[in-house]
């Protein structure tokens, strides 16, 4: 840690934030923070001029700001990882740009992190204000993470989290093209805590998480941090093989003791569809792993930075 490095860092990914960026920065201005702190903004390929507006607003911001503009939209997890790499604080909290996570709650997360001795503190909510399909997607991903990654059942994987610098250093070196921050955290530490915080209604606009993006996130969880799909494919293959042996035995016994009978076309087509579909499913699972390994080996970038602006306070 350098002498002029702040103690606290706030990392916020931006995507088509637009005019709501003013309200976000105003919320940070109103914070009463005794310790030194900085703000890291990562524009994840916005198409509405968010980066230009941010460059103007940080000129008069009362704290150090690092503004990173990515070359295109790489997704929230890639943007947050880039923000982690640019942060300098010993304690780092990342939150969304929609103010559904009140900025004041970030201080509670940081205080709990410093007092608890944990490596990371996740937020959880008594009343979550997201849409039904977004909540359903989050529920599925959390259940999948418990099954695939060994996540504690009572832990909710929220994008509003606070981490210590040593944990940041452990996960920030990940350069795979399909990042999943919670998977990296669960693989890097077991000192994980949680804190119940408020969750507000979205101030403006709509969520950038579409059903397609939630599916992509689920695929990253399945294929980049677990081999469970391959094991399930093996189990499926074994079950179908056993099923085929039973059917073959039934045919042999029937031929020996009853005599051959005309087999119906429907049953044959049904069996063919079942076994062929299972084979294609298993080939698809293997192909997904091979494709992702190819993208990693070929050097598909996790993110590309277009520009970085460092706003530092002038000494008196």
C-alpha positions in Angstrom: 0.0 0.0 0.0 1.4 3.4 -1.0 1.3 6.3 1.5 -1.2 8.2 -0.6 -3.5 5.2 -1.2 -7.0 5.6 0.3 -8.3 3.2 2.9 -11.7 2.7 1.3 -12.7 2.1 -2.4 -16.1 2.2 -3.9 -16.4 0.4 -7.3 -19.4 1.1 -9.4 -20.0 -0.4 -12.9 -21.9 1.9 -15.2 -24.1 0.9 -18.2 -26.3 3.5 -19.9 -26.7 5.3 -16.5 -27.3 8.6 -18.2 -28.8 11.4 -16.1 -29.1 9.1 -13.1 -25.3 9.5 -12.7 -25.8 12.9 -11.2 -28.0 11.4 -8.4 -25.4 8.7 -7.9 -22.5 11.1 -7.4 -24.7 13.4 -5.2 -25.4 10.4 -3.0 -21.6 9.9 -2.5 -21.1 13.6 -1.8 -23.5 13.4 1.1 -21.6 10.6 2.8 -19.8 11.5 6.0 -16.6 9.4 5.8 -13.8 10.0 8.2 -11.3 7.7 6.5 -9.7 8.4 3.1 -11.6 7.0 0.2 -11.9 6.9 -3.6 -14.5 6.2 -6.2 -13.9 3.9 -9.2 -16.3 4.1 -12.1 -16.2 1.6 -14.9 -18.3 2.4 -18.0 -19.2 -0.9 -19.5 -19.7 0.1 -23.1 -22.6 2.6 -22.6 -24.2 4.0 -25.8 -25.9 7.0 -24.2 -22.9 9.2 -23.5 -22.5 8.1 -19.9 -18.7 8.1 -20.1 -18.6 11.8 -21.4 -21.0 12.9 -18.7 -18.9 11.1 -16.0 -15.7 12.8 -17.3 -17.4 16.2 -16.8 -18.9 15.5 -13.4 -15.8 14.0 -11.7 -13.9 17.3 -12.4 -15.6 18.8 -9.4 -16.0 15.7 -7.3 -14.6 16.1 -3.7 -12.7 12.8 -3.7 -10.3 11.0 -6.0 -12.0 9.3 -8.9 -10.8 6.7 -11.5 -13.0 6.6 -14.6 -12.4 3.5 -16.8 -14.1 3.3 -20.2 -14.3 -0.2 -21.7 -14.1 -0.6 -25.4 -17.5 -2.3 -25.6 -20.1 -4.0 -23.3 -18.3 -7.0 -21.6 -20.9 -7.6 -18.8 -21.1 -6.6 -15.2 -18.7 -9.2 -13.8 -15.9 -8.2 -16.2 -16.5 -4.5 -15.5 -16.4 -5.1 -11.7 -13.2 -7.1 -12.0 -11.6 -4.3 -13.9 -12.7 -1.9 -11.2 -11.2 -4.1 -8.6 -7.9 -4.0 -10.4 -8.0 -0.2 -10.6 -8.9 0.2 -6.9 -6.3 1.0 -4.3 -8.2 0.8 -1.0 -7.6 -1.9 1.7 -11.4 -2.4 1.9 -13.4 -2.4 -1.3 -17.2 -2.3 -1.8 -18.9 -2.6 -5.2 -22.5 -1.5 -5.8 -24.8 -1.0 -8.8 -25.4 2.4 -10.5 -29.2 2.3 -10.0 -29.2 3.4 -6.3 -31.3 0.3 -5.4 -28.4 -0.3 -3.0 -28.4 3.0 -1.0 -24.9 4.4 -0.8 -25.1 4.8 3.0 -25.6 1.0 3.3 -22.1 0.6 1.7 -20.6 2.1 4.8 -22.4 -0.4 7.0 -21.0 -3.2 4.8 -17.5 -1.8 5.1 -17.8 -1.4 8.9 -19.1 -4.9 9.3 -16.2 -6.2 7.1 -13.6 -4.4 9.2 -15.1 -5.5 12.5 -15.9 -9.2 11.6 -12.5 -10.3 10.3 -14.2 -11.9 7.3 -12.7 -11.7 3.8 -16.0 -10.7 2.2 -19.4 -9.5 3.4 -22.4 -10.1 1.1 -25.6 -8.1 1.5 -29.0 -9.7 1.9 -32.4 -8.2 1.8 -35.6 -8.6 3.8 -37.6 -7.1 0.9 -36.1 -7.3 -2.5 -37.4 -4.7 -5.0 -36.4 -6.5 -8.3 -39.0 -7.7 -10.8 -40.4 -11.3 -10.5 -38.4 -12.7 -13.4 -35.2 -11.2 -12.0 -35.9 -12.6 -8.6 -36.6 -16.0 -10.2 -33.3 -15.9 -12.1 -31.4 -15.0 -8.9 -33.2 -17.8 -7.0 -32.1 -20.3 -9.6 -28.5 -19.1 -9.7 -28.2 -19.2 -5.9 -29.6 -22.7 -5.8 -27.2 -23.8 -8.6 -24.3 -22.2 -6.8 -25.2 -24.2 -3.6 -25.3 -27.5 -5.6 -22.3 -26.9 -7.9 -19.9 -24.7 -5.8 -20.7 -25.6 -2.3 -22.1 -22.2 -1.4 -23.7 -22.1 2.1 -27.4 -22.5 1.8 -28.1 -19.4 3.9 -25.9 -17.1 1.8 -27.4 -14.9 -0.9 -25.0 -14.1 -3.7 -25.6 -10.4 -4.2 -23.7 -8.0 -6.4 -23.5 -5.6 -3.4 -20.5 -6.9 -1.5 -17.5 -5.7 0.4 -14.0 -7.3 0.2 -10.6 -7.1 1.7 -7.6 -6.2 -0.4 -5.9 -9.5 0.0 -9.0 -11.3 -1.4 -9.1 -8.7 -4.3 -5.5 -9.6 -5.1 -6.4 -13.4 -5.1 -9.2 -13.1 -7.6 -8.2 -10.0 -9.8 -5.6 -12.1 -11.6 -8.3 -14.2 -13.3 -8.2 -13.5 -17.0 -10.7 -16.0 -18.3 -13.2 -14.7 -20.9 -16.2 -15.7 -18.9 -15.7 -14.3 -15.4 -18.1 -15.0 -12.5 -17.0 -13.1 -9.4 -19.0 -15.1 -6.9 -17.4 -18.3 -8.3 -14.0 -16.8 -7.9 -14.7 -15.7 -4.3 -16.1 -19.0 -3.3 -13.0 -20.7 -4.6 -10.6 -18.3 -2.9 -12.0 -18.1 0.7 -14.3 -19.6 3.2 -14.4 -16.5 5.5 -17.7 -15.2 4.1 -20.2 -13.2 6.1 -23.5 -11.5 5.4 -25.4 -8.4 6.5 -29.0 -7.4 6.0 -29.4 -4.1 4.3 -32.1 -2.0 2.7 -33.1 -2.4 -0.9 -34.7 0.6 -2.6 -36.9 0.9 -5.7 -35.0 1.7 -8.9 -34.7 5.4 -9.2 -35.0 5.5 -13.0 -34.6 3.4 -16.2 -34.7 -0.4 -16.2 -32.4 -3.2 -15.3 -29.7 -4.1 -17.7 -30.1 -7.8 -16.8 -32.2 -9.4 -19.5 -33.3 -13.1 -19.5 -30.5 -13.7 -22.0 -27.9 -12.2 -19.8 -29.1 -14.2 -16.8 -28.9 -17.4 -19.0 -25.3 -16.5 -19.9 -24.4 -16.0 -16.3 -25.9 -19.4 -15.4 -23.8 -21.0 -18.2 -20.7 -19.4 -16.8 -21.6 -20.8 -13.4 -22.2 -24.3 -14.9 -19.3 -24.6 -17.3 -16.5 -22.4 -16.0 -16.4 -23.2 -12.3 -17.7 -26.8 -12.1 -17.4 -30.1 -13.9 -20.7 -31.3 -12.5 -22.5 -31.2 -16.0 -19.9 -33.7 -17.2 -20.6 -35.9 -14.2 -24.3 -35.6 -14.8 -23.8 -36.5 -18.5 -21.8 -39.6 -17.4 -24.6 -40.6 -15.0 -27.2 -40.1 -17.7 -25.1 -42.3 -20.1 -24.9 -45.0 -17.4 -28.7 -44.9 -16.7 -29.5 -45.1 -20.4 -27.0 -47.9 -20.9 -28.6 -49.8 -18.1 -32.0 -49.1 -19.5 -30.9 -50.5 -22.9 -29.5 -53.7 -21.2 -32.9 -54.2 -19.5 -34.8 -53.8 -22.8 -32.4 -56.2 -24.5 -32.8 -58.8 -21.8 -36.6 -58.4 -22.1 -36.4 -59.1 -25.9 -34.1 -62.1 -25.4 -36.4 -63.6 -22.7 -39.5 -63.0 -24.8 -37.9 -64.6 -27.9 -36.9 -67.7 -26.0 -40.1 -68.3 -24.0 -42.9 -66.6 -26.0 -41.6 -66.3 -29.5 -41.0 -63.2 -31.7 -43.7 -60.7 -31.9 -44.1 -57.7 -34.2 -42.7 -54.6 -32.5 -44.7 -51.4 -33.0 -43.2 -48.6 -35.0 -44.1 -46.0 -32.3 -42.1 -47.8 -29.6 -39.0 -48.0 -31.9 -39.2 -44.4 -32.8 -39.7 -43.4 -29.2 -36.6 -45.4 -28.1 -34.5 -43.9 -31.0 -35.6 -40.4 -30.0 -34.7 -41.0 -26.4 -31.3 -42.4 -27.0 -30.4 -40.0 -29.8 -31.5 -37.0 -27.8 -29.5 -38.1 -24.8 -26.4 -38.5 -27.0 -26.8 -35.1 -28.5 -27.3 -33.6 -25.0 -24.0 -35.2 -23.8 -22.2 -34.1 -27.0 -23.5 -30.5 -26.4 -22.2 -30.5 -22.8 -18.8 -31.7 -23.9 -18.8 -29.2 -26.8 -19.6 -26.3 -24.5 -16.5 -27.2 -22.4 -14.4 -27.6 -25.5 -15.6 -24.3 -26.9 -14.9 -22.4 -23.8 -11.5 -23.9 -23.4 -10.8 -22.9 -27.0 -11.8 -19.3 -26.4 -9.6 -19.2 -23.3 -6.6 -20.7 -25.0 -7.0 -18.5 -28.1 -6.9 -15.4 -25.9 -10.5 -14.1 -26.1 -10.3 -10.9 -23.9 -12.1 -10.6 -20.7 -12.3 -6.9 -21.2 -10.5 -4.2 -23.2 -10.0 -0.7 -21.8 -10.5 2.3 -24.1 -9.4 5.0 -21.7 -8.7 5.8 -18.1 -9.1 9.1 -16.4 -7.6 9.7 -13.0 -9.1 12.6 -11.1 -6.9 13.4 -8.1 -7.5 16.2 -5.6 -5.1 19.1 -5.9 -3.2 19.8 -2.7 -3.7 23.2 -1.2 
